[in-house]
Amino acid sequence: MTKAQIKKAIRAAMNELHELRHVGTRDYIREMHDYQRKLQRTMNNSAPHGFKFDPISLVADYFVVNHLRNAWEQRGSLRPRDILHCQKSYILAHALVDAYPERVQDIMQRMDDELDLLGIHWHQLKYTCGDIVEREEQAA
């Protein structure tokens, strides 16, 4: 999978989240994205000089989508004590899944359909050292 395909997949997945942008009086997707941008910027600034990272916005998009997908796939698994050690965007993702399960289910289905058209499955992607890359196949 090329870097261009990875970027296209992440952008396509992020575009499917438009329905969750303005539920209630807050833009939760923007809050999650801003939080992830801040974390990524901090990580990039503390890394050794010379590393080449994916764009901060792309990594933030990846984590917003990934947190929402994880929250959907693991509905009901967040315990109150987990908030002591979780990222804000992960908690917001669980809250959105809990508050709007039908919307999130529709979004996940459309997201999977869009990614299928690109020939990509979300779980093929992973984050490592500032880059979003294709997961390596597990040896049998």
PyMOL commands that set and color helices and strands:
alter all, ss='L'
color gray80, all
select helices_A, chain A and resi 3-20+28-46+56-73+80-84+88-99+101-118+122-124
alter helices_A, ss='H'
color red, helices_A
select strands_A, chain A and resi 125-128+131-134
alter strands_A, ss='S'
color yellow, strands_A
deselect
rebuild
show_as cartoon
